Amino acid sequence: MQRIQTDAAILFKMVYEGMRRAEYPVDEILMRAGVALNRVDDKARTPNHMQVAFWKAAESVTGDSDLGLHLAEHMPLYRGQVVEYLFLSSATFGAGLKRALAYQRLVSDVLDASVRVIDDQVCLSNTTAFYKDTISLRHFTECFALSLLRFFRFVTDGKFNFTRIDFAFTQGASSAEYERVFGCPVHLGQAETRVYFDLKIMDQPLWQSEPELLRLHEQLALEKLQELARSDLVADVRRAIGETLESGEVSLETIAERLNISARRLRTQLSEADTSFQQVLSDYRARLAKRLLSKTTESVERIVYLTGFSEPSTFYRAFRRWTDETPVEYRKRKQAAAEALNS
């Protein structure tokens, strides 16, 4: 079952602030990308596929083929997040990096970075291909690489530098522009994204190191990862419900079997996520019914079937409980609001 990948909300906020500082036409870019402006104040993680629409829209509006590099120069540093706290609480740069990699999912689901030592160099690579389309792949990767460089320089008081960068895409900026931005050779068309730096920086002491705070930050990071795992479970249950709803065989047992876990385990895990199977099922049915009534011309009888109810009367009672309206009243109200908006 394909899980929706998400990014930490801070990434969108950093990009938004970078666009604002660079005096890009922010509203036009977001509108063309189909991204709501209120995302700036949303603390929820953002679907990673939004990146694709954003980068395409941003290049189209600005006409800047080196957008990822230039935007990153204006973005604020990655600050105020648990991964930063973990890093700065560590004794050395190397210890901070290894801890950050252990919790990299807190930044983005597309990150799968690892470190290996090659002679006197450290190679930090990401085996996951971020995006299939070259525009998003290039802009996101360049933007992330420069943001990473700026963060590493911040935690080492300016002592950190890349010695080489490999990018997987084949069309990029000029050598002079890469040299200006990164200060090192950049190679295109490589098997994966890699950045290299001197091994000796791994032993660089971090003056902010604090063992007691480190323990607290690690506990917080672990709790955050557990929150993500619980959210994943609820999302998996929702998707499994959607895939089996029309069959009329939606139960805790059938969904647990589909997810390849025991019904008892699923019940326990949902309880740990502060919900229950019936709550997830009811929420899914309510959202689906509302969407079908407001966005389609499907008959109520058809919607009863699509939402997995065996009897219309059961559906009507549930819908009244969800909205304090009948399905017909809800549809009329939504249609009237849509017509008023478009008139």
Wavefront OBJ file of the C-alpha trace (Angstrom):
o trace
v 0.000 0.000 0.000
v 1.575 3.293 -1.120
v 1.873 5.760 1.745
v 1.568 9.486 1.105
v 4.921 11.142 1.783
v 4.949 14.361 3.762
v 7.330 17.157 4.742
v 7.620 19.016 8.038
v 5.606 22.239 8.032
v 8.803 24.220 8.644
v 10.034 23.479 5.097
v 7.092 25.279 3.516
v 7.508 28.187 5.942
v 11.201 28.485 5.074
v 10.418 28.485 1.350
v 7.648 31.053 1.814
v 9.915 33.353 3.813
v 12.645 32.940 1.192
v 10.259 33.962 -1.585
v 9.120 36.954 0.430
v 12.697 38.093 1.117
v 13.623 37.617 -2.546
v 10.571 39.713 -3.480
v 9.101 36.975 -5.657
v 5.388 37.265 -6.561
v 4.443 34.871 -3.769
v 0.667 34.965 -4.186
v 0.862 34.303 -7.932
v 3.266 31.393 -7.478
v 1.183 29.727 -4.781
v -2.064 30.276 -6.688
v -0.615 28.732 -9.840
v 0.720 25.810 -7.784
v -2.682 25.300 -6.180
v -1.283 25.860 -2.696
v -3.466 27.699 -0.180
v -1.798 30.692 1.439
v -3.026 29.591 4.872
v -0.488 26.755 4.656
v 1.979 29.288 6.063
v 0.256 29.153 9.450
v -0.607 25.452 9.305
v 1.382 23.298 11.715
v 0.416 20.077 9.937
v 2.914 18.313 7.682
v 2.459 19.053 3.997
v 2.020 16.406 1.272
v 5.345 16.072 -0.506
v 3.694 16.049 -3.937
v 3.006 19.770 -3.414
v 6.718 20.281 -4.111
v 6.259 19.233 -7.738
v 3.520 21.772 -8.436
v 5.344 24.480 -6.496
v 8.693 24.256 -8.275
v 7.089 24.135 -11.715
v 4.934 27.164 -10.918
v 7.828 29.077 -9.362
v 10.100 28.600 -12.383
v 7.273 29.490 -14.758
v 6.424 32.712 -12.904
v 9.981 33.884 -12.194
v 11.611 32.631 -15.395
v 14.641 31.668 -13.272
v 16.109 28.331 -14.347
v 18.424 28.445 -11.298
v 15.536 29.097 -8.940
v 16.413 26.461 -6.343
v 19.879 27.929 -5.795
v 18.713 31.518 -5.646
v 15.743 30.852 -3.388
v 17.918 28.978 -0.878
v 20.187 32.026 -0.595
v 17.239 34.016 0.764
v 15.710 31.337 2.982
v 16.130 31.498 6.767
v 18.261 28.907 8.490
v 16.681 25.690 9.697
v 16.103 26.712 13.312
v 13.857 25.995 16.259
v 13.213 22.332 15.446
v 14.016 19.208 17.425
v 16.608 18.005 14.875
v 18.513 21.282 15.310
v 18.375 20.900 19.086
v 19.721 17.350 18.798
v 22.565 18.557 16.640
v 23.584 21.471 18.847
v 23.346 19.426 22.060
v 25.838 16.865 20.727
v 29.509 16.937 21.651
v 30.861 17.001 18.078
v 29.666 17.700 14.554
v 29.943 13.996 13.719
v 27.824 12.963 16.706
v 25.239 15.615 15.831
v 25.107 14.483 12.208
v 24.553 10.839 13.140
v 21.743 11.795 15.522
v 20.138 14.011 12.900
v 20.209 11.172 10.381
v 18.522 8.870 12.887
v 15.592 11.300 13.013
v 15.667 12.672 9.456
v 12.099 11.597 8.837
v 11.030 14.437 11.124
v 12.208 16.755 8.321
v 10.822 14.883 5.309
v 9.704 11.415 4.275
v 11.744 11.645 1.069
v 15.013 11.778 2.986
v 16.913 8.508 3.254
v 20.431 9.849 3.739
v 23.389 7.859 4.983
v 27.056 8.536 5.719
v 30.129 6.602 4.709
v 33.829 7.395 4.894
v 35.961 7.250 1.729
v 39.643 7.799 2.536
v 39.793 11.253 4.153
v 36.351 12.278 2.920
v 32.852 11.799 4.270
v 30.158 11.073 1.692
v 26.606 12.008 2.644
v 24.232 10.480 0.107
v 20.515 10.094 -0.404
v 19.505 6.899 -2.190
v 15.900 7.992 -2.735
v 15.217 9.789 -6.018
v 13.216 12.777 -4.798
v 11.131 13.366 -7.921
v 10.817 11.873 -11.380
v 10.344 15.150 -13.245
v 13.610 17.008 -13.786
v 12.362 20.496 -12.812
v 11.290 19.528 -9.297
v 14.238 17.163 -8.848
v 16.740 19.848 -9.705
v 15.240 22.784 -7.809
v 14.420 20.840 -4.649
v 17.810 19.113 -4.554
v 19.827 22.288 -5.141
v 17.741 24.231 -2.646
v 18.093 21.508 -0.023
v 21.834 21.123 -0.612
v 22.497 24.831 -0.141
v 20.232 24.968 2.923
v 22.193 22.016 4.333
v 25.512 23.758 3.667
v 24.328 26.931 5.404
v 23.081 24.948 8.415
v 26.333 22.970 8.719
v 28.313 26.208 8.583
v 26.105 27.653 11.292
v 26.622 24.759 13.730
v 30.410 24.740 13.115
v 30.874 28.529 13.335
v 31.722 28.730 9.643
v 34.309 25.950 9.558
v 32.305 23.550 7.352
v 32.688 23.327 3.557
v 31.687 20.860 0.864
v 34.595 19.517 -1.189
v 32.466 18.007 -3.971
v 28.785 17.619 -4.895
v 27.165 15.031 -7.184
v 23.678 15.654 -8.560
v 21.532 13.030 -10.309
v 20.037 15.430 -12.883
v 21.872 16.185 -16.127
v 20.940 19.834 -16.804
v 22.005 22.365 -14.184
v 23.545 25.754 -13.560
v 26.849 26.921 -15.004
v 30.093 25.821 -13.374
v 30.738 29.416 -12.366
v 27.355 29.691 -10.649
v 27.854 26.426 -8.787
v 31.318 27.578 -7.709
v 29.892 30.876 -6.474
v 27.128 29.204 -4.473
v 28.785 26.039 -3.180
v 32.493 26.861 -3.434
v 33.354 23.388 -4.734
v 33.176 21.286 -7.923
v 29.686 20.062 -8.880
v 29.159 16.993 -11.080
v 25.880 16.365 -12.908
v 24.318 13.144 -14.192
v 25.514 11.029 -11.273
v 23.856 7.863 -9.943
v 22.587 9.617 -6.804
v 22.801 12.863 -4.901
v 25.971 13.040 -2.826
v 27.861 15.726 -0.950
v 31.449 15.291 0.231
v 33.368 17.007 3.020
v 36.590 16.538 4.976
v 36.587 13.766 7.553
v 38.310 15.954 10.131
v 35.202 18.138 10.549
v 33.434 15.175 12.158
v 35.567 15.754 15.286
v 34.786 19.465 15.410
v 33.566 20.233 18.974
v 30.241 22.010 19.314
v 30.487 24.623 22.047
v 26.702 24.480 22.631
v 26.943 20.818 23.692
v 24.858 19.975 26.754
v 24.492 16.293 27.801
v 21.402 16.836 29.955
v 19.592 18.734 27.211
v 20.676 16.091 24.710
v 18.791 13.418 26.635
v 15.668 15.572 26.695
v 15.957 16.342 22.985
v 16.411 12.685 22.090
v 13.308 11.813 24.090
v 11.373 14.560 22.306
v 12.610 13.366 18.899
v 11.591 9.800 19.710
v 8.119 10.977 20.748
v 7.805 12.896 17.481
v 8.722 9.789 15.497
v 6.144 7.797 17.418
v 3.526 10.447 16.600
v 4.356 10.048 12.914
v 4.053 6.274 13.198
v 0.603 6.639 14.751
v -0.433 9.052 12.004
v 0.838 6.558 9.426
v -1.332 3.845 10.940
v -4.476 5.985 10.823
v -3.688 6.966 7.220
v -3.179 3.297 6.294
v -6.516 2.387 7.859
v -8.244 5.182 5.941
v -6.758 4.016 2.643
v -7.706 0.399 3.356
v -11.250 1.504 4.159
v -11.434 3.415 0.883
v -10.271 0.383 -1.063
v -12.849 -1.959 0.477
v -15.803 0.299 1.282
v -17.956 -0.581 -1.715
v -17.631 -4.279 -0.984
v -19.647 -3.844 2.194
v -17.092 -5.935 4.092
v -15.499 -3.161 6.137
v -14.780 -4.228 9.686
v -11.903 -4.088 12.108
v -11.096 -7.695 11.221
v -11.122 -7.250 7.429
v -9.012 -4.066 7.595
v -6.548 -5.684 9.999
v -6.190 -8.624 7.621
v -5.591 -6.232 4.741
v -2.885 -4.471 6.753
v -1.388 -7.841 7.716
v -1.718 -7.365 11.469
v -4.033 -8.894 14.049
v -7.332 -7.239 14.865
v -6.311 -7.005 18.508
v -3.048 -5.269 17.583
v -4.847 -2.834 15.285
v -7.361 -1.989 18.014
v -4.546 -1.344 20.485
v -2.542 0.802 18.078
v -5.555 2.911 17.163
v -6.265 3.404 20.852
v -2.671 4.587 21.315
v -3.329 7.068 18.498
v -6.312 8.412 20.490
v -8.895 7.047 18.095
v -10.761 3.848 17.248
v -11.667 1.897 14.156
v -15.272 3.052 14.311
v -14.166 6.678 14.610
v -11.840 6.400 11.601
v -14.562 4.638 9.588
v -17.188 7.219 10.540
v -14.857 10.126 9.685
v -14.019 8.562 6.325
v -17.676 7.999 5.458
v -18.601 11.534 6.530
v -15.869 13.141 4.401
v -16.734 10.980 1.405
v -20.463 11.654 1.673
v -19.934 15.405 1.982
v -17.594 15.458 -1.006
v -19.940 13.429 -3.206
v -22.940 15.575 -2.271
v -21.181 18.897 -2.791
v -18.913 18.084 -5.755
v -20.878 15.557 -7.833
v -24.388 14.878 -9.135
v -24.450 11.314 -7.813
v -27.870 10.366 -6.473
v -28.307 9.938 -2.744
v -29.097 6.261 -3.336
v -25.777 5.852 -5.131
v -23.928 7.697 -2.353
v -25.470 5.336 0.207
v -23.814 2.477 -1.677
v -20.495 4.282 -2.210
v -20.164 5.072 1.479
v -20.703 1.444 2.433
v -24.099 1.653 4.116
v -26.464 -1.274 3.706
v -29.647 0.735 4.232
v -30.601 4.319 3.251
v -32.182 4.881 6.651
v -28.867 4.110 8.373
v -27.076 6.538 6.085
v -29.657 9.281 6.712
v -29.325 8.913 10.486
v -25.536 8.990 10.299
v -25.522 12.035 8.021
v -27.894 13.897 10.347
v -25.500 13.094 13.191
v -22.522 14.388 11.181
v -24.045 17.638 9.929
v -27.413 18.205 11.645
v -28.834 18.295 8.098
v -30.348 15.824 5.665
v -28.252 14.920 2.596
v -30.639 16.926 0.379
v -30.425 20.005 2.618
v -26.645 19.763 2.700
v -26.384 19.476 -1.102
v -28.700 22.445 -1.679
v -26.756 24.621 0.746
v -23.400 23.744 -0.779
v -24.669 24.261 -4.334
v -26.153 27.644 -3.423
v -22.868 28.727 -1.836
v -20.917 27.631 -4.930
v -23.277 29.500 -7.255
v -23.032 32.663 -5.145
v -19.238 32.447 -5.218
v -19.144 32.071 -8.999
v -21.727 34.754 -9.778
l 1 2 3 4 5 6 7 8 9 10 11 12 13 14 15 16 17 18 19 20 21 22 23 24 25 26 27 28 29 30 31 32 33 34 35 36 37 38 39 40 41 42 43 44 45 46 47 48 49 50 51 52 53 54 55 56 57 58 59 60 61 62 63 64 65 66 67 68 69 70 71 72 73 74 75 76 77 78 79 80 81 82 83 84 85 86 87 88 89 90 91 92 93 94 95 96 97 98 99 100 101 102 103 104 105 106 107 108 109 110 111 112 113 114 115 116 117 118 119 120 121 122 123 124 125 126 127 128 129 130 131 132 133 134 135 136 137 138 139 140 141 142 143 144 145 146 147 148 149 150 151 152 153 154 155 156 157 158 159 160 161 162 163 164 165 166 167 168 169 170 171 172 173 174 175 176 177 178 179 180 181 182 183 184 185 186 187 188 189 190 191 192 193 194 195 196 197 198 199 200 201 202 203 204 205 206 207 208 209 210 211 212 213 214 215 216 217 218 219 220 221 222 223 224 225 226 227 228 229 230 231 232 233 234 235 236 237 238 239 240 241 242 243 244 245 246 247 248 249 250 251 252 253 254 255 256 257 258 259 260 261 262 263 264 265 266 267 268 269 270 271 272 273 274 275 276 277 278 279 280 281 282 283 284 285 286 287 288 289 290 291 292 293 294 295 296 297 298 299 300 301 302 303 304 305 306 307 308 309 310 311 312 313 314 315 316 317 318 319 320 321 322 323 324 325 326 327 328 329 330 331 332 333 334 335 336 337 338 339 340 341 342 343
